[in-house]
Every structure is written in structure tokens, then in C-alpha cells.
Amino acid sequence: MIIPDAIGHGRSSKPSDGLRAKFPHYGYNDIVEAEHTVITEGLGVNHLRLVSGLSMGGMQTWLWGEKYPDLMDALLPIASQPVRIVGRNFLWRRLITEGIKNDADWQDGNYEKQPTRWRTVLPILQIMLNSPTQSQNSASTQEASEALFNRWVAFGNTVDANDFLYAWSSSSDYDPAPSLSMIKAKLLAVNFADDLANAVEIGVMEPALSRVANGRSVTIARTDQSFAHFNYFFPEMWKPYLIELLKPQP
């Protein structure tokens, strides 16, 4: 099992390592190509049983399938859609990146001290990715709601502004739709009915999958215990589909 830190994340190279705004801008295609090089040239692996990912990783799973169609047997993209970032998905992401770039202390990314004003836009991230039911349950009074807002803002204390900006901007080159017919591996896309970031009602999945020879999708229904986009943190929800996908064919 290979679980890499993508460019810009974890212990992989990122702006806060020293280059700050001079760090090269990267996209999802760069991440996938770099990981492919690590696997094939660095580790000498020439075939994969499965490529899977969650959210951002799910989006990159689609790219893996079309860029390297003979490399894997199966693909399991979770909490993602195989279309360009547009519409509401673009707008809320843009709120975050513009919040950073319009922080007076950001200084075009060449700050010595972390900018802090942009962090007040961070609750939009949680609003889009979290379940309304869970938010209501955890903030059922005005005081609790204020405390929840402050916790979401405080998340900004744990990240570097440039790292965060680069990471959210990296989806700008994501557009698997034109090459979906290149995918050969068996593919099962798993999404969640209450995920605002990958809204089922916009109707993009079935037209996209009509171009994937061995592709199908499943949408897991909302329950009172759902966590919307963050359902992916609960593998018991999608494990049955993983087992189904990897089951040997008779």
C-alpha cells in the first residue's frame, strides 16, 4: 500500500519550506505525474491493483485512470466528480483564495509573519463540507454557534497561508472530462447525497460515466448521522463498495 504526501501537503515540498511566493505553482496534473514517477521509477512498481483517493485524492484518481490507463486494475474515486471546478464549487473556493490574497499582511506571499485577517473566511470551507444537521447539533444556541465559528477560524492558526493558497489553487487545472474515454480500469465512483461540494443534483456523473467503458457510480443516502462531504472519514460507509470492486470476477 502506497500513501504519498502530495506536492504541497504533509512532508512533501511546499511554499513554507522556504521559497514562499517563489515556490512553483502546481496543479493536480503535476501531483499525479510526480506520484507516478515515484511509483514507477522510484519504487519500480509497474502495476497497481487499485488507485483510490478521498476528495482531492478522489479527483486525482480520475486523472490517474486516464493518464495511465494500463497501470491499474481498478479505480475508486470517493467524494469527487469528474468535471472542471466551476459554478458554486468554484465560487466558494475562490472566496478562500481571494481572502488570502486580499489580506493586507499577505504582502504578495512574501510575509515574514503569518497573515491572520484572511482566516475569518475559513468558516465557508466548513459550511460547504460539513453536514447542516451536525452543525446544528453542535451549535444549537447562539453562544455555541459563536464558539463554533471561532473554532473554525482558529483552524487557520495551524496552516501556512501560502501553503493553503497554493493547495486550493491547485485544482484550477483539473478537467478530466475530455479524456474520460481513455479509462480502461474498472471504476466505481462513490459519492454522498448530502455533499454540497459534489452536489448530486447538478447531474454531471451519469453523462460523464457514459464515456467510461467499465464505470459506474453509487450515491450513499443521507442519514441523521451523516457528515456530508466528511463522510469519507468513515470507511465503514464505503468499505462495502471497495470489497465489491476488488472481488475477483467469476
C-alpha positions in Angstrom: 0.0 0.0 0.0 1.4 3.4 -1.1 0.1 6.5 0.6 2.1 9.5 -0.6 2.1 13.1 0.6 1.1 15.1 -2.4 3.1 18.2 -3.5 2.2 21.0 -1.2 0.9 18.7 1.6 2.3 16.8 4.6 6.0 16.4 4.4 6.2 17.0 0.7 7.7 20.2 -0.8 5.6 23.3 -0.3 6.0 27.1 -0.2 6.6 27.3 3.6 9.8 25.2 3.2 11.5 28.5 2.3 10.6 29.7 -1.2 7.3 31.2 -0.2 5.8 33.0 -3.2 8.7 31.9 -5.3 7.6 28.3 -5.0 6.5 27.0 -8.4 2.7 26.9 -8.8 1.5 23.3 -9.2 -1.8 21.7 -10.3 -3.4 18.3 -9.8 -1.8 17.1 -13.0 1.6 17.9 -11.6 0.8 16.0 -8.4 -0.4 12.9 -10.3 2.6 12.9 -12.6 5.1 13.3 -9.7 3.5 10.4 -7.8 3.5 8.3 -10.9 7.3 8.9 -11.2 7.8 8.0 -7.6 5.9 4.7 -8.0 7.3 3.6 -11.4 10.8 5.0 -11.3 11.5 5.4 -7.6 9.8 2.2 -6.3 10.0 0.2 -9.5 6.3 -0.7 -9.4 4.8 -1.4 -12.8 1.2 -2.4 -11.9 -1.3 -1.4 -9.2 -4.3 -3.4 -8.0 -6.2 -0.3 -7.1 -5.9 3.5 -7.2 -8.2 5.3 -4.8 -8.5 8.7 -3.1 -10.7 10.9 -1.0 -12.0 14.3 -2.0 -8.9 15.9 -3.6 -7.5 12.4 -3.9 -10.7 11.2 -5.5 -10.4 13.9 -8.1 -6.8 12.8 -8.8 -8.0 9.2 -9.1 -9.9 10.1 -12.2 -6.7 11.6 -13.6 -4.7 8.5 -12.8 -7.2 6.4 -14.8 -7.0 8.4 -17.9 -3.3 9.3 -17.8 -2.1 5.8 -17.1 -4.9 3.5 -18.3 -2.9 0.3 -18.3 -1.3 0.8 -14.9 -4.1 -0.3 -12.6 -6.9 -2.9 -12.4 -9.5 -0.7 -10.5 -10.3 2.9 -9.6 -12.3 4.0 -6.6 -12.7 7.8 -6.5 -14.6 8.9 -3.4 -16.3 12.3 -2.8 -15.4 13.7 -6.2 -16.8 14.4 -9.6 -15.1 14.1 -13.0 -15.7 17.7 -14.2 -14.0 21.0 -14.1 -14.3 23.2 -11.0 -17.0 25.7 -12.0 -20.2 27.2 -10.6 -20.7 27.0 -6.8 -17.7 24.8 -6.4 -15.6 27.4 -8.0 -17.1 30.3 -6.1 -16.6 29.0 -2.5 -13.0 28.0 -3.3 -12.4 31.5 -4.7 -13.7 33.1 -1.5 -10.9 31.3 0.3 -8.1 32.2 -2.1 -9.2 35.8 -2.5 -9.4 36.1 1.2 -5.7 35.3 1.5 -4.6 37.4 -1.4 -6.6 40.4 -0.1 -5.2 40.2 3.4 -3.1 43.3 3.8 -0.5 41.3 5.7 -0.1 38.7 2.9 2.3 41.0 1.1 2.1 39.1 -2.2 3.1 36.0 -0.4 6.4 37.4 0.9 5.3 37.9 4.5 7.7 37.4 7.5 4.8 37.0 10.0 1.7 34.9 9.2 -1.2 37.0 8.0 -4.3 36.4 10.1 -7.2 38.5 8.7 -8.0 36.0 5.9 -8.9 33.4 8.5 -12.3 34.9 9.0 -13.3 33.4 5.6 -12.5 29.9 6.7 -16.0 29.1 8.0 -17.2 28.9 4.4 -15.0 25.9 4.0 -16.7 24.1 6.9 -20.2 25.3 5.8 -19.7 23.7 2.4 -18.1 20.5 3.6 -19.9 19.8 6.8 -23.4 18.5 7.4 -26.1 21.1 8.3 -27.5 18.6 10.8 -24.2 18.1 12.5 -23.6 21.9 12.6 -27.0 22.4 14.1 -26.5 19.7 16.7 -23.1 21.1 17.7 -24.2 24.7 17.8 -27.8 24.7 19.0 -27.5 28.0 20.8 -26.2 31.4 19.7 -23.3 31.1 22.2 -22.4 27.6 20.8 -22.6 29.0 17.3 -20.3 31.8 18.1 -17.9 29.3 19.7 -18.1 27.1 16.6 -17.3 30.0 14.3 -14.3 30.9 16.4 -13.0 27.3 16.3 -13.4 27.2 12.5 -11.5 30.5 12.2 -8.8 29.2 14.6 -8.1 26.4 12.2 -6.1 29.0 10.3 -3.6 29.0 13.1 -2.5 25.5 12.1 -1.7 26.3 8.4 0.6 28.5 6.4 -1.2 31.0 4.3 0.9 30.4 1.2 0.6 26.6 1.6 -3.2 26.9 1.9 -3.4 29.3 -1.1 -1.3 27.0 -3.3 -3.2 23.9 -2.3 -6.7 25.4 -3.0 -5.5 27.0 -6.2 -4.0 23.7 -7.5 -7.4 22.5 -8.6 -7.5 25.1 -11.3 -6.1 22.7 -13.9 -8.5 19.8 -13.0 -10.6 18.8 -16.0 -10.8 15.1 -16.6 -13.9 15.3 -18.7 -12.3 15.5 -22.2 -10.3 12.3 -21.7 -12.6 10.0 -19.7 -12.9 7.6 -22.6 -9.2 6.8 -22.1 -10.0 5.0 -18.8 -9.8 1.2 -19.1 -9.8 0.0 -15.5 -13.0 -1.0 -13.7 -14.2 2.2 -11.9 -16.7 2.7 -9.1 -17.3 6.3 -8.1 -18.7 6.8 -4.5 -20.4 10.0 -3.5 -22.7 11.2 -0.7 -26.2 12.5 -1.2 -25.7 15.4 1.2 -22.3 16.5 0.0 -22.6 20.2 -1.1 -19.2 20.3 -2.7 -20.1 17.4 -5.1 -23.8 18.1 -5.4 -25.7 15.2 -6.9 -28.5 17.4 -8.2 -26.2 19.1 -10.8 -26.4 15.9 -12.7 -22.8 15.5 -14.0 -22.0 12.0 -13.0 -24.1 9.8 -15.3 -23.2 11.7 -18.5 -19.5 11.5 -17.6 -19.7 7.8 -16.8 -21.4 7.1 -20.1 -17.9 7.7 -21.6 -16.1 5.2 -19.2 -16.3 1.7 -20.5 -16.2 0.0 -17.1 -17.5 2.7 -14.9 -20.5 3.1 -12.6 -21.4 5.2 -9.6 -23.2 4.9 -6.3 -24.6 7.7 -4.1 -24.8 6.9 -0.4 -28.1 8.2 1.1 -28.2 10.9 3.7 -29.0 9.9 7.3 -29.3 11.8 10.5 -25.8 10.7 11.3 -24.3 11.8 8.0 -21.3 14.2 7.9 -21.8 15.3 4.3 -18.5 15.6 2.4 -16.7 14.4 5.5 -18.5 11.0 5.3 -15.3 9.9 3.7 -13.7 9.9 7.2 -15.9 6.9 8.0 -14.7 3.9 5.9 -17.5 1.7 7.1 -19.7 3.7 4.8 -17.8 3.0 1.6 -16.0 -0.3 2.5 -18.7 -2.5 1.0 -18.1 -0.8 -2.4 -14.4 -1.3 -2.1 -14.9 -5.0 -1.4 -17.3 -5.2 -4.3 -14.8 -3.5 -6.7 -11.9 -5.8 -5.7 -13.9 -9.0 -5.8 -12.4 -11.4 -8.3 -14.6 -11.9 -11.4 -16.0 -15.4 -11.9 
